[in-house]
Amino acid sequence: MLEHVYWIPLIPLFTSVVILFGGKEGKDSKMPYLGIAAMAWCFLQSSVIFFQTLTGRIPLLEGKEYFLYERIPWLSWGPNLKVHLGVLIDGPAATLLFVVTLVSLLVQIYSLGYMYDDKRKKRYYAFLSFFTAAMLGLVVSSSLLILFAAWELVGVSSYLLIGFWFEKPGPAYAAKKAFITTKLGDCGFYFGLLLLFSYTGTFDLVMLKSHVAQGLLPLEAATAIGIGFLIGAIGKSAQMPLFIWLPDAMEGPTPVSALIHAATMVVAGIYLVARVYFIYTSAPLALGAVAWVGLFTAFLAATMAVTAYDIKKVLAYSTISQLGYMMLGLGVYGYTSALFHLTTHAFFKALLFLGAGSVIHSVHTNDMREMGGLIKRMPATATTMGIATLTIAGMPLLSGWWSKEAVLHAAYSHNWGMWLLGVLTAGLTSFYMCRLFFLTFIGEPRDPHKHQHAHESPATMTGPLWVLAMLSLFAGGLLHYNGLFEHLVHFEVVGHGEHAGGSHAPAFLLPGAAIFVFLLGLGFAYRLYAGSLKTAQGLRDRFEWAADTLERRYYFDDFFLWLVSLSDKLAAACFWIDSRVVDAIFVDGWALVVRAVAAASDFFDDYFVDGAVDGMGTLTQDAGWGLRKLVRGQVQEYLLYVSLAVAVFATFLISR
């Protein structure tokens, strides 16, 4: 199956076209089943590849760090500059193939129930297949140019899905915000891509790695390229300060949120940094920027989640924070730990979003203050979301525990101050996630009417929840067992180990600190939100300024809106200068001068040049008129004139 891996992105691409232009629209359309069947095949093929590479049944190519590398010529400029189409399958690619196809398959099955009554369900499934195809193309490509093309298609797909209910102002605004914000980051990616090609003459990942290994890429260029790629990753993976689009992206259908947050768009930035990690390891400044961006993003997003009451926005902030952990891992030479956390996070974050969708589908509200006590009405949803909550909160031995501990261990080995802030963020994660669970499922119903009409979701929705719950429980431990995952995706950094250049903690310190902050966050959340909300509201009133700051996202949105307003004012000023100065003085004023000169020239031409010409003509006409009077046809008269002329002429000659 490995040699035919290129079919994995092509099948959903072709399927999306067939779904979009074939069949009929409406809730009775059979086209969604075609999308599910296509994704099931892609998942089967990806699973075989993943488990065969994970267990060593497919060995690495001799002397290489990848399992498959094939390419064909595409474009060429002269004898040396060529661009190829191809696939590159290594450990990270095999892992992402499995994760993306699994989550996409479960999301499509789940959507049968969630989108059952939607009148545009066929179009929705076409967009889902196209979205998945773009992400899978990004994963398998051996060329950064093709990766960039797939990267942009991912952005287009997210625009279509976030704004799927475009007739409503919220989704339409959120889709535009996501598209424009990520395009701002894409400018950095594009700059880095052009700079990289100008130095190396290739987009091929294998050839680029060889160039860097040979020292053919100067440090300054590697740093600038790394920063450019990081800017692209900041936009796509919603890192500080371009995270502002992701909370608003919740306006789209909840299954779309699960797909975006768990396996496609937001992990594309992490995957990009991992794909070109050889550039970052040769540019320590750029790698340090990755670490600090990730660390501050993780912390700030965790604090913002503490005060949010929209269940999907809490999960959105959680995604931003966990993506920050992945960036932190990459920035502190924790390449394996970052990809490990990306993998486990996909399972429990997809579960959390699909569980939130199950809740919203039942109670028809996103506000957790209108929920409470739903564990009695929705036991399957509550149980699976409880598992996901404990996993992301860092309960020992669950999937999230293994991967987050790996990131924190790498951070401690690199810089203990980073580890300290990372542990504090882990405590905040435990608090706001347990807060979400208690507000939603525990205690007395805060809206009896909604609670009375709440019901468990159908099997098409709860089935995927149980699959993801099992993965959230056991996947981390299984992948950690005997170093399986580390062996699959390990990246050897010359001069650095996985935990480079830092101190080594006592064996009990790192896990002990993580367990302590997990229990602390759980205890505080239970104390404030498991029963009455009076204490929590009192704290909110007491620290109103802090709560307002968090609810307004540290005013990042206000800052960017101010920039937009400023740009509007600058545009208005430029328009005024253009119309009142450039046009009025230099363009229109010069036109007036030219018109005045033209008028003077016209006057001179009319009254002097034309007057002289017309006067000469009139004189000639008058002379001719006079001569015509002399010509009367009398021969004798003509002879008289001749005689007189001869006489005058003779007299003149005689007088000389």
C-alpha positions as CSV (number, residue, x, y, z in Angstrom):
1,M,0.0,0.0,0.0
2,L,2.9,2.4,0.6
3,E,3.8,2.6,-3.1
4,H,0.3,3.8,-3.8
5,V,0.2,6.4,-1.0
6,Y,-0.5,9.2,-3.5
7,W,-4.1,7.9,-3.8
8,I,-4.8,8.9,-0.2
9,P,-5.1,12.7,-1.0
10,L,-6.4,12.1,-4.6
11,I,-9.4,9.9,-3.6
12,P,-11.1,12.5,-1.4
13,L,-10.2,15.2,-4.0
14,F,-12.1,13.3,-6.7
15,T,-14.8,12.4,-4.3
16,S,-15.4,16.1,-3.4
17,V,-15.9,16.9,-7.1
18,V,-18.3,14.0,-7.6
19,I,-20.3,14.9,-4.5
20,L,-20.5,18.6,-5.4
21,F,-21.7,18.0,-9.0
22,G,-23.5,14.7,-8.6
23,G,-26.7,13.6,-6.9
24,K,-29.4,15.8,-5.4
25,E,-29.3,18.2,-2.5
26,G,-31.4,17.8,0.6
27,K,-31.4,15.6,3.7
28,D,-32.2,12.5,1.7
29,S,-29.1,12.8,-0.5
30,K,-27.0,9.7,-0.7
31,M,-23.8,11.6,-1.6
32,P,-22.6,11.8,2.0
33,Y,-22.2,8.0,2.1
34,L,-19.9,8.3,-0.9
35,G,-17.7,10.7,1.1
36,I,-17.7,8.3,4.1
37,A,-16.8,5.3,1.9
38,A,-13.9,7.2,0.3
39,M,-12.6,8.3,3.6
40,A,-12.9,4.8,5.0
41,W,-10.7,3.5,2.3
42,C,-8.1,6.3,2.9
43,F,-8.2,5.5,6.6
44,L,-7.7,1.8,5.9
45,Q,-4.7,2.5,3.7
46,S,-3.2,5.0,6.1
47,S,-3.7,2.7,9.1
48,V,-1.8,-0.1,7.3
49,I,1.0,2.2,6.5
50,F,1.1,3.7,10.0
51,F,1.2,0.4,11.9
52,Q,3.7,-1.2,9.5
53,T,6.1,1.7,9.9
54,L,5.5,1.9,13.6
55,T,6.3,-1.8,14.1
56,G,9.2,-1.8,11.7
57,R,7.5,-4.0,9.1
58,I,8.3,-1.3,6.5
59,P,12.0,-0.5,7.1
60,L,13.6,2.8,6.4
61,L,15.3,3.0,3.0
62,E,19.0,2.1,3.3
63,G,20.9,5.0,4.9
64,K,17.9,7.3,4.8
65,E,15.4,8.7,7.3
66,Y,12.3,8.0,5.2
67,F,10.3,5.0,4.0
68,L,9.3,6.3,0.5
69,Y,10.6,9.0,-1.7
70,E,9.3,9.3,-5.3
71,R,9.0,12.2,-7.6
72,I,8.4,13.1,-11.3
73,P,9.5,16.3,-13.2
74,W,6.9,19.1,-13.4
75,L,8.5,22.5,-14.2
76,S,12.0,23.5,-15.3
77,W,14.0,26.6,-16.0
78,G,17.1,25.9,-17.9
79,P,19.3,22.9,-17.1
80,N,19.5,23.2,-13.3
81,L,16.3,24.7,-12.0
82,K,13.6,22.1,-11.8
83,V,10.4,21.5,-9.7
84,H,9.1,18.0,-9.1
85,L,5.9,16.5,-8.0
86,G,6.4,13.7,-5.5
87,V,5.6,12.0,-2.2
88,L,7.8,11.7,0.9
89,I,6.7,9.3,3.6
90,D,8.6,9.4,6.8
91,G,7.6,9.0,10.5
92,P,5.7,12.3,10.8
93,A,4.0,11.9,7.5
94,A,2.8,8.3,8.3
95,T,1.5,9.5,11.7
96,L,-0.4,12.5,10.2
97,L,-1.9,10.3,7.5
98,F,-3.4,8.1,10.2
99,V,-4.5,11.0,12.4
100,V,-6.1,13.0,9.6
101,T,-8.0,10.1,8.0
102,L,-9.2,8.8,11.3
103,V,-10.6,12.1,12.6
104,S,-12.0,13.0,9.2
105,L,-13.8,9.6,9.0
106,L,-15.3,9.9,12.4
107,V,-16.3,13.5,11.8
108,Q,-18.1,12.5,8.6
109,I,-19.9,9.7,10.3
110,Y,-20.8,12.0,13.2
111,S,-22.1,14.6,10.8
112,L,-24.8,12.2,9.5
113,G,-26.6,12.9,12.7
114,Y,-25.5,16.4,13.4
115,M,-26.3,17.7,9.9
116,Y,-29.3,15.5,9.3
117,D,-31.8,18.3,8.7
118,D,-29.5,20.7,6.9
119,K,-30.7,21.6,3.4
120,R,-27.1,21.8,2.1
121,K,-25.8,18.6,3.5
122,K,-24.4,17.4,0.1
123,R,-22.3,20.6,-0.3
124,Y,-21.1,20.2,3.3
125,Y,-19.8,16.8,2.6
126,A,-18.1,18.0,-0.6
127,F,-16.3,20.7,1.4
128,L,-15.3,18.2,4.0
129,S,-13.7,15.8,1.5
130,F,-12.0,18.8,-0.2
131,F,-10.7,20.0,3.1
132,T,-9.3,16.6,4.0
133,A,-7.7,16.2,0.6
134,A,-5.9,19.5,0.9
135,M,-4.5,18.5,4.3
136,L,-3.5,15.1,3.1
137,G,-1.7,16.6,0.1
138,L,0.2,18.9,2.5
139,V,1.2,15.9,4.5
140,V,2.6,13.6,1.8
141,S,4.2,16.2,-0.5
142,S,8.0,16.0,-1.0
143,S,8.1,19.6,-2.4
144,L,7.6,22.8,-0.3
145,L,6.0,24.4,-3.3
146,I,3.3,21.8,-3.5
147,L,3.0,21.9,0.3
148,F,2.4,25.6,0.0
149,A,-0.3,25.1,-2.6
150,A,-2.0,22.5,-0.4
151,W,-1.6,24.9,2.5
152,E,-3.5,27.6,0.6
153,L,-6.2,25.1,-0.3
154,V,-6.6,24.3,3.4
155,G,-7.2,28.0,4.0
156,V,-9.8,28.1,1.2
157,S,-11.5,25.0,2.6
158,S,-11.7,26.4,6.1
159,Y,-13.2,29.6,4.7
160,L,-15.9,27.6,3.0
161,L,-16.7,25.5,6.1
162,I,-16.5,28.2,8.8
163,G,-18.8,30.3,6.7
164,F,-21.0,27.3,5.7
165,W,-24.1,29.0,7.1
166,F,-23.2,32.2,5.3
167,E,-26.7,33.6,5.4
168,K,-26.0,34.4,9.1
169,P,-23.8,37.4,9.8
170,G,-21.7,35.6,12.5
171,P,-20.4,32.7,10.3
172,A,-19.8,35.1,7.3
173,Y,-17.7,37.5,9.5
174,A,-15.8,34.6,11.1
175,A,-14.9,33.1,7.7
176,K,-13.6,36.4,6.4
177,K,-11.7,37.0,9.6
178,A,-10.1,33.5,9.5
179,F,-9.2,33.9,5.8
180,I,-7.6,37.3,6.1
181,T,-5.8,36.6,9.3
182,T,-4.2,33.4,8.1
183,K,-3.3,35.1,4.8
184,L,-1.3,37.7,6.8
185,G,0.8,34.9,8.2
186,D,1.0,33.2,4.7
187,C,2.9,36.3,3.5
188,G,5.8,35.3,5.9
189,F,5.7,31.7,4.6
190,Y,5.8,32.9,1.0
191,F,8.7,35.2,1.8
192,G,10.6,32.3,3.4
193,L,9.8,30.1,0.4
194,L,11.2,32.6,-2.1
195,L,14.3,33.3,0.0
196,L,15.0,29.5,0.4
197,F,14.7,28.9,-3.4
198,S,16.9,31.9,-4.2
199,Y,19.7,30.3,-2.0
200,T,19.2,26.6,-2.9
201,G,17.4,26.5,-6.3
202,T,15.1,23.7,-5.1
203,F,11.9,23.2,-3.2
204,D,12.5,19.4,-2.6
205,L,12.7,18.5,1.1
206,V,15.3,15.8,0.7
207,M,17.6,18.0,-1.4
208,L,17.0,20.9,0.9
209,K,18.1,18.8,3.9
210,S,21.2,17.8,2.0
211,H,22.0,21.5,1.2
212,V,21.7,22.4,4.9
213,A,23.7,19.5,6.1
214,Q,26.5,20.5,3.7
215,G,26.5,24.0,5.2
216,L,25.4,25.6,1.9
217,L,22.7,27.7,3.6
218,P,24.2,30.7,5.4
219,L,23.2,31.3,9.1
220,E,21.6,34.6,8.3
221,A,19.5,33.2,5.5
222,A,18.5,30.2,7.6
223,T,17.4,32.5,10.4
224,A,15.3,34.7,8.0
225,I,13.8,31.7,6.3
226,G,12.9,30.1,9.7
227,I,11.3,33.3,10.9
228,G,9.3,33.6,7.7
229,F,8.1,30.0,8.1
230,L,7.3,30.6,11.7
231,I,5.1,33.6,10.7
232,G,3.2,31.3,8.4
233,A,2.8,28.7,11.2
234,I,1.7,31.5,13.6
235,G,-1.2,32.3,11.3
236,K,-2.3,28.8,10.5
237,S,-1.8,27.3,14.0
238,A,-3.3,30.4,15.7
239,Q,-0.3,31.4,17.8
240,M,0.2,34.8,19.4
241,P,-0.6,37.3,18.1
242,L,-2.6,35.9,15.1
243,F,-4.7,33.6,17.2
244,I,-7.7,36.0,17.0
245,W,-9.4,34.1,14.2
246,L,-9.7,30.7,15.9
247,P,-12.3,31.5,18.7
248,D,-14.6,33.1,16.1
249,A,-14.2,30.1,13.8
250,M,-16.6,28.3,16.2
251,E,-19.4,29.9,14.1
252,G,-19.2,27.0,11.7
253,P,-20.8,23.6,12.3
254,T,-19.3,21.9,15.3
255,P,-18.0,18.8,13.4
256,V,-16.0,21.2,11.3
257,S,-14.5,22.7,14.5
258,A,-13.5,19.2,15.5
259,L,-11.8,18.6,12.2
260,I,-10.0,22.0,12.1
261,H,-8.8,21.8,15.7
262,A,-7.8,18.2,15.9
263,A,-6.4,17.1,12.6
264,T,-6.2,19.7,9.8
265,M,-5.8,23.4,9.6
266,V,-4.3,24.3,12.9
267,V,-1.8,21.4,13.0
268,A,-0.6,22.4,9.6
269,G,1.6,25.1,11.1
270,I,3.1,22.6,13.6
271,Y,3.7,20.2,10.8
272,L,5.4,22.8,8.7
273,V,7.9,23.6,11.4
274,A,8.5,19.9,11.9
275,R,8.9,19.3,8.2
276,V,11.7,21.9,7.9
277,Y,13.2,21.3,11.3
278,F,16.6,20.9,9.8
279,I,16.5,24.6,9.0
280,Y,15.6,25.5,12.5
281,T,18.3,23.4,14.1
282,S,20.8,25.3,11.9
283,A,19.4,28.6,13.0
284,P,19.2,28.8,16.9
285,L,17.7,32.2,16.9
286,A,14.7,31.1,14.8
287,L,14.3,28.0,16.9
288,G,14.3,30.1,20.1
289,A,11.6,32.3,18.6
290,V,9.5,29.1,18.0
291,A,9.9,28.2,21.7
292,W,9.0,31.6,23.2
293,V,6.0,32.1,20.8
294,G,4.7,28.7,21.8
295,L,5.2,29.2,25.5
296,F,3.5,32.6,25.7
297,T,0.7,31.4,23.5
298,A,0.1,28.4,25.7
299,F,-0.1,30.5,28.8
300,L,-2.1,33.4,27.5
301,A,-4.7,31.1,25.8
302,A,-5.1,29.1,29.0
303,T,-5.8,32.2,31.0
304,M,-8.4,33.3,28.5
305,A,-10.2,30.0,28.7
306,V,-10.7,30.5,32.5
307,T,-13.4,33.1,32.1
308,A,-15.2,32.0,28.9
309,Y,-18.7,30.5,29.1
310,D,-19.2,29.5,25.5
311,I,-18.4,25.8,25.5
312,K,-16.9,25.9,22.0
313,K,-14.8,28.9,22.8
314,V,-13.3,27.3,25.9
315,L,-12.3,24.4,23.6
316,A,-10.9,26.9,21.1
317,Y,-8.7,28.5,23.7
318,S,-7.7,25.1,24.8
319,T,-6.6,24.2,21.2
320,I,-4.5,27.4,21.0
321,S,-2.9,26.6,24.3
322,Q,-2.1,23.0,23.3
323,L,-0.7,24.1,20.0
324,G,1.5,26.4,22.0
325,Y,2.8,23.4,23.9
326,M,3.6,21.7,20.6
327,M,5.5,24.8,19.4
328,L,7.3,24.9,22.8
329,G,8.4,21.3,22.3
330,L,9.8,22.0,18.9
331,G,11.6,25.1,20.1
332,V,13.4,23.3,22.9
333,Y,14.7,20.4,20.8
334,G,11.7,18.2,21.8
335,Y,10.9,17.3,18.2
336,T,9.5,13.8,19.2
337,S,7.6,15.1,22.2
338,A,5.9,17.8,20.1
339,L,4.7,15.4,17.4
340,F,3.7,12.9,20.2
341,H,1.5,15.6,21.7
342,L,0.1,16.5,18.3
343,T,-1.0,12.9,17.9
344,T,-2.6,12.4,21.2
345,H,-4.2,15.9,21.2
346,A,-6.0,15.0,17.9
347,F,-7.9,12.2,19.7
348,F,-9.0,14.0,22.8
349,K,-9.6,17.3,21.2
350,A,-11.8,15.8,18.5
351,L,-13.6,14.0,21.2
352,L,-14.2,17.2,23.2
353,F,-15.5,19.1,20.1
354,L,-17.8,16.3,19.0
355,G,-19.0,15.9,22.6
356,A,-19.7,19.6,22.7
357,G,-21.6,19.3,19.5
358,S,-23.6,16.5,21.0
359,V,-24.5,18.8,23.9
360,I,-25.3,21.7,21.7
361,H,-27.4,19.5,19.4
362,S,-29.4,18.5,22.5
363,V,-29.9,21.7,24.4
364,H,-29.5,24.2,21.5
365,T,-27.2,26.6,23.4
366,N,-23.5,27.2,23.7
367,D,-23.7,28.9,27.0
368,M,-22.6,26.7,29.9
369,R,-24.5,28.9,32.4
370,E,-27.7,27.5,30.8
371,M,-26.6,23.9,31.2
372,G,-25.8,21.8,34.3
373,G,-27.0,18.3,35.4
374,L,-26.8,16.9,31.8
375,I,-25.0,13.8,33.0
376,K,-28.4,12.3,33.8
377,R,-29.9,13.1,30.4
378,M,-26.8,12.4,28.3
379,P,-24.7,9.7,30.1
380,A,-22.7,8.6,27.0
381,T,-21.8,12.1,26.0
382,A,-20.9,13.0,29.7
383,T,-18.8,9.8,30.1
384,T,-16.8,10.3,26.9
385,M,-16.3,14.0,27.5
386,G,-15.2,13.2,31.1
387,I,-12.5,10.9,29.7
388,A,-11.4,13.6,27.3
389,T,-11.4,16.2,30.1
390,L,-9.2,14.1,32.4
391,T,-6.9,13.4,29.5
392,I,-6.3,17.0,28.5
393,A,-6.1,18.0,32.1
394,G,-3.2,15.7,32.6
395,M,-4.5,12.8,34.7
396,P,-1.6,10.3,35.1
397,L,-1.4,7.4,32.6
398,L,-3.9,8.8,30.2
399,S,-2.8,9.8,26.7
400,G,-2.4,13.5,27.3
401,W,-0.3,12.8,30.4
402,W,2.4,11.0,28.4
403,S,2.7,13.5,25.6
404,K,2.5,16.7,27.8
405,E,5.0,15.3,30.2
406,A,7.4,14.7,27.3
407,V,7.1,18.3,26.3
408,L,7.6,19.6,29.8
409,H,10.6,17.3,30.3
410,A,12.2,18.7,27.1
411,A,11.4,22.2,28.3
412,Y,13.0,21.6,31.7
413,S,16.1,20.1,30.1
414,H,16.4,23.3,28.0
415,N,15.4,26.0,30.4
416,W,13.8,25.5,33.8
417,G,12.0,28.8,33.6
418,M,10.1,27.7,30.5
419,W,9.2,24.5,32.4
420,L,7.9,26.5,35.3
421,L,5.5,28.5,33.1
422,G,4.6,25.4,31.2
423,V,3.6,23.6,34.5
424,L,1.6,26.7,35.6
425,T,-0.2,26.5,32.2
426,A,-0.9,22.8,32.8
427,G,-2.5,23.7,36.1
428,L,-4.7,26.3,34.4
429,T,-5.6,23.6,31.8
430,S,-6.8,21.3,34.5
431,F,-8.8,24.1,36.1
432,Y,-10.7,25.4,33.0
433,M,-11.4,21.9,31.5
434,C,-12.8,20.6,34.8
435,R,-14.7,23.9,35.0
436,L,-16.2,23.1,31.6
437,F,-17.2,19.6,32.7
438,F,-18.8,20.7,36.0
439,L,-20.7,23.6,34.5
440,T,-22.1,21.3,31.7
441,F,-22.8,18.0,33.4
442,I,-22.7,18.3,37.2
443,G,-25.0,20.0,39.7
444,E,-28.5,21.1,39.3
445,P,-30.0,22.2,36.0
446,R,-29.7,26.0,35.6
447,D,-32.3,26.0,32.8
448,P,-35.0,23.5,33.6
449,H,-36.7,23.9,30.2
450,K,-33.5,23.0,28.3
451,H,-32.7,20.2,30.7
452,Q,-36.1,18.7,30.4
453,H,-35.9,18.6,26.6
454,A,-32.2,17.3,26.6
455,H,-31.6,13.8,25.2
456,E,-28.8,11.6,24.2
457,S,-27.6,11.9,20.7
458,P,-28.1,9.1,18.1
459,A,-25.6,6.3,17.6
460,T,-24.1,8.0,14.5
461,M,-22.9,10.7,16.9
462,T,-22.1,8.7,20.1
463,G,-20.3,5.9,18.2
464,P,-17.4,8.1,17.2
465,L,-17.3,9.5,20.7
466,W,-16.6,6.0,22.1
467,V,-13.9,5.3,19.6
468,L,-12.1,8.6,20.4
469,A,-12.6,7.9,24.1
470,M,-10.7,4.6,23.9
471,L,-7.9,6.3,22.0
472,S,-7.8,9.1,24.6
473,L,-7.4,6.5,27.3
474,F,-4.8,4.2,25.8
475,A,-3.2,5.6,22.6
476,G,-0.6,7.6,24.6
477,G,0.6,4.7,26.7
478,L,0.7,2.3,23.7
479,L,2.7,4.7,21.6
480,H,5.0,5.5,24.5
481,Y,5.5,1.8,25.2
482,N,9.1,0.6,24.4
483,G,9.8,3.9,22.6
484,L,7.6,3.0,19.6
485,F,6.7,6.6,18.7
486,E,10.1,8.0,19.4
487,H,11.7,5.4,17.2
488,L,9.2,6.3,14.4
489,V,9.6,10.1,14.3
490,H,12.9,10.7,16.0
491,F,14.9,13.6,14.5
492,E,18.7,13.4,15.1
493,V,20.0,16.9,15.8
494,V,23.7,17.2,15.3
495,G,25.3,18.4,18.6
496,H,22.1,18.1,20.5
497,G,20.1,15.4,22.1
498,E,16.3,15.4,22.5
499,H,16.9,17.4,25.7
500,A,19.7,19.7,24.8
501,G,21.9,21.8,27.0
502,G,20.0,22.1,30.3
503,S,19.7,20.7,33.8
504,H,18.4,17.3,34.8
505,A,15.7,17.2,37.4
506,P,15.2,14.6,40.2
507,A,13.1,11.7,38.9
508,F,10.1,12.6,41.1
509,L,10.1,16.4,40.4
510,L,8.6,16.6,36.9
511,P,5.8,14.1,37.3
512,G,5.2,15.2,40.9
513,A,4.7,18.8,39.9
514,A,2.4,17.8,37.0
515,I,0.2,15.7,39.3
516,F,0.1,18.4,41.9
517,V,-1.1,21.1,39.5
518,F,-3.6,18.6,38.0
519,L,-5.1,18.0,41.4
520,L,-5.0,21.7,42.3
521,G,-6.9,22.7,39.1
522,L,-9.4,19.9,39.7
523,G,-10.0,21.0,43.3
524,F,-10.4,24.7,42.5
525,A,-12.8,23.9,39.7
526,Y,-14.9,21.6,41.9
527,R,-15.0,24.2,44.6
528,L,-16.2,27.0,42.4
529,Y,-18.3,25.3,39.8
530,A,-19.7,21.9,40.9
531,G,-22.5,23.6,42.9
532,S,-23.7,27.1,43.2
533,L,-21.9,29.8,41.1
534,K,-22.1,32.5,43.7
535,T,-18.5,32.1,44.8
536,A,-17.3,32.2,41.2
537,Q,-19.4,35.2,40.4
538,G,-18.1,36.9,43.6
539,L,-14.6,36.4,42.4
540,R,-15.4,37.7,39.0
541,D,-17.0,40.8,40.5
542,R,-14.0,41.3,42.8
543,F,-11.5,41.1,39.9
544,E,-13.7,42.6,37.3
545,W,-10.8,44.4,35.5
546,A,-8.9,41.1,35.1
547,A,-12.0,39.2,34.0
548,D,-12.8,41.9,31.4
549,T,-9.2,41.8,30.1
550,L,-9.4,38.0,29.7
551,E,-12.8,38.1,28.1
552,R,-11.6,40.7,25.6
553,R,-8.6,38.5,24.8
554,Y,-6.0,40.8,26.2
555,Y,-7.4,43.4,23.7
556,F,-5.7,41.7,20.8
557,D,-8.9,42.0,18.8
558,D,-9.3,45.7,19.8
559,F,-5.7,46.2,18.7
560,F,-6.2,44.6,15.3
561,L,-9.5,46.4,14.8
562,W,-7.7,49.6,15.7
563,L,-5.2,48.8,13.0
564,V,-8.0,48.3,10.6
565,S,-9.6,51.6,11.6
566,L,-6.2,53.3,11.3
567,S,-5.7,51.8,7.9
568,D,-9.1,53.1,6.9
569,K,-8.2,56.6,8.1
570,L,-4.9,56.4,6.3
571,A,-6.7,55.3,3.2
572,A,-9.1,58.2,3.5
573,A,-6.1,60.6,4.0
574,C,-4.4,59.2,1.0
575,F,-7.6,59.6,-1.0
576,W,-7.9,63.2,0.1
577,I,-4.3,63.9,-0.9
578,D,-4.7,62.1,-4.2
579,S,-8.0,63.9,-5.0
580,R,-7.3,67.3,-3.5
581,V,-3.5,67.7,-4.0
582,V,-2.3,65.3,-6.6
583,D,-5.3,65.3,-8.9
584,A,-6.5,68.9,-8.1
585,I,-3.1,70.6,-8.3
586,F,-0.7,68.5,-10.3
587,V,-3.1,66.7,-12.6
588,D,-6.1,69.0,-12.9
589,G,-3.9,72.1,-12.4
590,W,-1.5,71.2,-15.1
591,A,-4.5,70.4,-17.3
592,L,-5.8,74.0,-16.7
593,V,-2.4,75.4,-17.7
594,V,-2.3,73.3,-20.8
595,R,-5.8,74.4,-21.7
596,A,-4.8,78.1,-21.2
597,V,-1.8,77.6,-23.4
598,A,-4.0,75.8,-26.0
599,A,-6.5,78.6,-25.9
600,A,-3.8,81.2,-26.5
601,S,-2.4,79.2,-29.3
602,D,-5.8,78.8,-30.8
603,F,-6.4,82.6,-30.6
604,F,-3.0,83.3,-32.3
605,D,-3.7,80.7,-34.9
606,D,-7.2,82.0,-35.6
607,Y,-6.4,85.7,-35.7
608,F,-2.9,85.9,-36.9
609,V,-1.9,82.8,-38.8
610,D,-5.3,82.1,-40.3
611,G,-5.9,85.8,-40.6
612,A,-2.8,86.3,-42.7
613,V,-3.6,83.3,-44.9
614,D,-7.3,84.4,-45.3
615,G,-6.1,88.0,-46.0
616,M,-3.8,86.9,-48.7
617,G,-6.5,84.8,-50.2
618,T,-8.9,87.8,-50.1
619,L,-6.3,90.1,-51.7
620,T,-5.7,87.6,-54.5
621,Q,-9.4,87.2,-55.0
622,D,-9.9,91.0,-55.2
623,A,-7.0,91.4,-57.7
624,G,-8.4,88.7,-59.8
625,W,-11.8,90.4,-59.7
626,G,-10.1,93.6,-60.9
627,L,-8.3,91.9,-63.7
628,R,-11.5,90.2,-64.7
629,K,-12.9,93.7,-65.3
630,L,-10.2,94.4,-67.8
631,V,-10.8,91.3,-69.9
632,R,-13.9,92.1,-72.1
633,G,-13.1,90.2,-75.3
634,Q,-12.3,93.4,-77.5
635,V,-9.2,92.6,-79.7
636,Q,-8.7,96.3,-80.6
637,E,-8.6,97.1,-76.9
638,Y,-6.0,94.4,-76.2
639,L,-3.9,95.8,-79.0
640,L,-4.2,99.3,-77.5
641,Y,-2.9,97.9,-74.2
642,V,0.0,96.2,-75.9
643,S,0.9,99.4,-77.8
644,L,0.8,101.4,-74.6
645,A,3.0,98.8,-72.9
646,V,5.5,98.9,-75.7
647,A,5.5,102.6,-75.6
648,V,6.1,102.7,-71.9
649,F,8.8,100.1,-72.2
650,A,10.5,102.0,-75.0
651,T,10.3,105.3,-73.2
652,F,11.9,103.6,-70.2
653,L,14.8,102.2,-72.3
654,I,15.4,105.5,-74.1
655,S,15.4,107.4,-70.8
656,R,18.3,105.2,-69.5
